[in-house]
Amino acid sequence: MKTINTKHRIILLVLPLFVLPFILAFSWAKQEWSTAGPRQKLQLNTELPQAQLEERTLNKMELYQLREKEAKRQRELIRMDPYRQDKPEEETQSLQLPLGLDGKGAGLQEKETLLLDKLEQLQGELSRPEPEPSKVRASTQVLSKRQPSVDISQDVKQLEELMDRMHPSGPDPELEQLEGMLDKILDASTLRG
């Protein structure tokens, strides 16, 4: 083995302290040369980004409600205006909303009368006497000619058999087995508790 003397140890200890500043200076200079253009000073960014608003489309009812709010606000401003002279009713009628949403009920009364007329027509149709029995008999005869009554009775029997299969008269063995398992679980849990 080689022994290292003390002078050699001191040089190996101090050498990195002299070399490291030079390496850092060269790397810093390299960064300066690699950036294109003039160097910008570090400053506070005073430009704010623009607001990103979501534009939502309104449905028909929301548009009517918005129009109603605007009309109420406009009427209130007109009412509170101290310099306004009283104008004829024509201006106030121009502020009314369609479909009677102005709160006065003018359009609603018209709709109500139309609805009542339709209800009266329906009531008249319901109170009309039923068709003659001969027409009903004729339609049943046409049906009976198409399908013989024997086929109907066989279909009814098949349907009854299916219903009996769906609802058996005896107890279900699977349910009995499940009940037995649940009883065993309950008994085991009461013995532990």
C-alpha positions as CSV (number, residue, x, y, z in Angstrom):
1,M,0.0,0.0,0.0
2,K,1.0,3.4,-0.7
3,T,1.1,6.0,2.0
4,I,0.0,9.5,1.2
5,N,2.0,12.2,2.8
6,T,0.4,15.2,4.5
7,K,1.3,17.8,1.7
8,H,-0.4,15.6,-0.8
9,R,-3.5,15.3,1.5
10,I,-3.7,19.1,1.8
11,I,-3.5,19.6,-1.9
12,L,-6.3,17.0,-2.5
13,L,-8.4,18.8,0.1
14,V,-7.9,22.4,-1.1
15,L,-7.9,21.7,-4.9
16,P,-11.7,21.3,-5.2
17,L,-12.2,24.6,-3.4
18,F,-10.2,26.4,-6.1
19,V,-11.6,24.4,-9.1
20,L,-15.3,24.6,-8.1
21,P,-15.7,28.4,-8.5
22,F,-14.2,28.3,-12.0
23,I,-16.6,25.5,-13.0
24,L,-19.5,27.5,-11.8
25,A,-18.4,30.7,-13.5
26,F,-18.0,28.9,-16.8
27,S,-21.4,27.2,-16.6
28,W,-23.0,30.6,-15.7
29,A,-21.3,32.2,-18.7
30,K,-22.5,29.5,-20.9
31,Q,-26.1,30.1,-19.9
32,E,-25.7,33.8,-20.6
33,W,-24.4,33.1,-24.1
34,S,-27.1,30.5,-24.9
35,T,-30.1,32.8,-24.2
36,A,-31.1,34.7,-27.3
37,G,-31.9,38.4,-27.2
38,P,-31.5,40.9,-24.4
39,R,-31.7,39.7,-20.9
40,Q,-35.0,40.6,-19.1
41,K,-35.0,41.9,-15.6
42,L,-37.0,40.1,-13.0
43,Q,-40.1,42.2,-12.5
44,L,-43.6,41.8,-11.2
45,N,-46.1,40.8,-13.9
46,T,-48.7,43.6,-13.9
47,E,-50.7,42.2,-16.8
48,L,-53.8,40.4,-15.7
49,P,-55.4,37.6,-17.7
50,Q,-58.7,38.2,-19.4
51,A,-61.8,36.7,-17.8
52,Q,-63.1,33.5,-19.2
53,L,-66.8,33.7,-19.0
54,E,-69.1,30.8,-19.9
55,E,-71.7,31.8,-22.4
56,R,-74.8,29.8,-21.6
57,T,-77.8,29.8,-23.9
58,L,-81.1,30.4,-22.2
59,N,-84.1,28.3,-22.9
60,K,-87.5,29.8,-23.8
61,M,-88.9,30.1,-20.2
62,E,-85.7,31.7,-18.9
63,L,-85.9,34.2,-21.7
64,Y,-89.5,35.1,-20.8
65,Q,-88.5,35.4,-17.1
66,L,-85.6,37.6,-18.0
67,R,-87.8,39.8,-20.2
68,E,-90.4,40.0,-17.3
69,K,-87.7,41.1,-14.9
70,E,-86.5,43.8,-17.3
71,A,-90.1,45.0,-17.9
72,K,-90.7,45.2,-14.1
73,R,-87.5,47.1,-13.7
74,Q,-88.4,49.5,-16.5
75,R,-91.9,50.1,-15.1
76,E,-90.4,50.7,-11.7
77,L,-87.9,53.2,-13.1
78,I,-90.7,55.0,-15.0
79,R,-92.8,55.1,-11.9
80,M,-90.0,56.5,-9.8
81,D,-88.9,59.1,-12.4
82,P,-89.7,62.5,-10.9
83,Y,-89.3,64.3,-14.2
84,R,-91.5,62.1,-16.3
85,Q,-94.9,63.4,-17.4
86,D,-97.8,60.9,-17.4
87,K,-98.0,59.3,-20.9
88,P,-100.9,57.5,-22.4
89,E,-101.4,53.7,-21.9
90,E,-99.8,52.9,-25.3
91,E,-96.3,53.0,-23.8
92,T,-97.2,50.7,-21.0
93,Q,-98.8,48.3,-23.4
94,S,-95.5,48.1,-25.4
95,L,-93.8,46.8,-22.2
96,Q,-96.2,43.9,-21.8
97,L,-94.9,40.4,-22.3
98,P,-96.2,37.9,-24.7
99,L,-98.4,35.0,-23.5
100,G,-99.9,37.0,-20.7
101,L,-96.8,37.0,-18.5
102,D,-97.1,40.7,-17.7
103,G,-99.0,39.9,-14.4
104,K,-102.2,41.5,-15.5
105,G,-103.7,38.3,-16.8
106,A,-105.0,39.6,-20.1
107,G,-103.5,36.7,-22.1
108,L,-104.4,34.2,-19.5
109,Q,-108.1,35.0,-19.7
110,E,-108.0,34.3,-23.4
111,K,-106.3,31.0,-22.9
112,E,-108.7,30.1,-20.1
113,T,-111.7,30.6,-22.4
114,L,-110.1,28.5,-25.1
115,L,-109.4,25.7,-22.7
116,L,-112.9,25.8,-21.3
117,D,-114.3,25.6,-24.9
118,K,-112.2,22.5,-25.5
119,L,-113.3,21.0,-22.3
120,E,-117.0,21.6,-23.2
121,Q,-116.4,19.9,-26.6
122,L,-114.8,16.9,-24.8
123,Q,-117.7,16.7,-22.4
124,G,-120.1,16.7,-25.3
125,E,-118.3,13.8,-27.0
126,L,-118.4,11.8,-23.7
127,S,-122.1,12.5,-23.2
128,R,-123.0,11.3,-26.7
129,P,-124.7,7.9,-26.6
130,E,-122.7,4.8,-27.4
131,P,-123.0,3.2,-30.9
132,E,-125.9,0.9,-31.6
133,P,-125.6,-2.7,-30.4
134,S,-126.1,-4.1,-33.9
135,K,-122.7,-2.5,-35.0
136,V,-121.1,-4.0,-31.9
137,R,-122.5,-7.5,-32.8
138,A,-121.3,-7.1,-36.3
139,S,-117.8,-6.5,-35.2
140,T,-117.8,-9.4,-32.8
141,Q,-119.1,-11.7,-35.6
142,V,-116.3,-10.6,-37.8
143,L,-113.8,-11.6,-35.0
144,S,-115.6,-14.9,-34.4
145,K,-115.3,-15.8,-38.1
146,R,-111.6,-15.2,-38.0
147,Q,-110.9,-17.3,-34.9
148,P,-112.9,-20.3,-33.9
149,S,-114.0,-20.5,-30.2
150,V,-112.1,-23.8,-29.8
151,D,-108.8,-22.1,-30.2
152,I,-109.7,-19.6,-27.6
153,S,-110.6,-22.3,-25.0
154,Q,-107.3,-24.1,-25.7
155,D,-105.4,-20.9,-25.3
156,V,-107.1,-20.3,-22.0
157,K,-106.2,-23.8,-20.8
158,Q,-102.6,-23.3,-21.7
159,L,-102.5,-20.0,-19.9
160,E,-104.0,-21.5,-16.8
161,E,-101.3,-24.3,-16.9
162,L,-98.6,-21.7,-17.1
163,M,-100.0,-19.8,-14.2
164,D,-100.1,-23.0,-12.1
165,R,-96.5,-23.6,-12.9
166,M,-95.5,-20.1,-11.9
167,H,-97.3,-20.4,-8.5
168,P,-96.8,-24.0,-7.3
169,S,-99.0,-25.1,-4.5
170,G,-96.3,-26.7,-2.4
171,P,-93.4,-25.0,-0.5
172,D,-90.2,-24.1,-2.5
173,P,-87.3,-26.4,-1.5
174,E,-84.7,-23.7,-2.2
175,L,-86.4,-21.3,0.2
176,E,-86.6,-24.0,2.8
177,Q,-82.8,-24.7,2.5
178,L,-82.1,-20.9,2.8
179,E,-84.2,-20.7,5.9
180,G,-82.4,-23.6,7.4
181,M,-79.0,-21.9,6.7
182,L,-80.2,-18.6,8.2
183,D,-81.4,-20.4,11.3
184,K,-78.0,-22.0,11.8
185,I,-76.3,-18.7,11.4
186,L,-78.6,-17.0,13.9
187,D,-78.0,-19.9,16.4
188,A,-74.3,-19.6,16.0
189,S,-74.3,-15.9,16.5
190,T,-76.4,-16.1,19.7
191,L,-74.1,-18.7,21.2
192,R,-71.1,-16.4,20.6
193,G,-72.9,-13.3,22.0
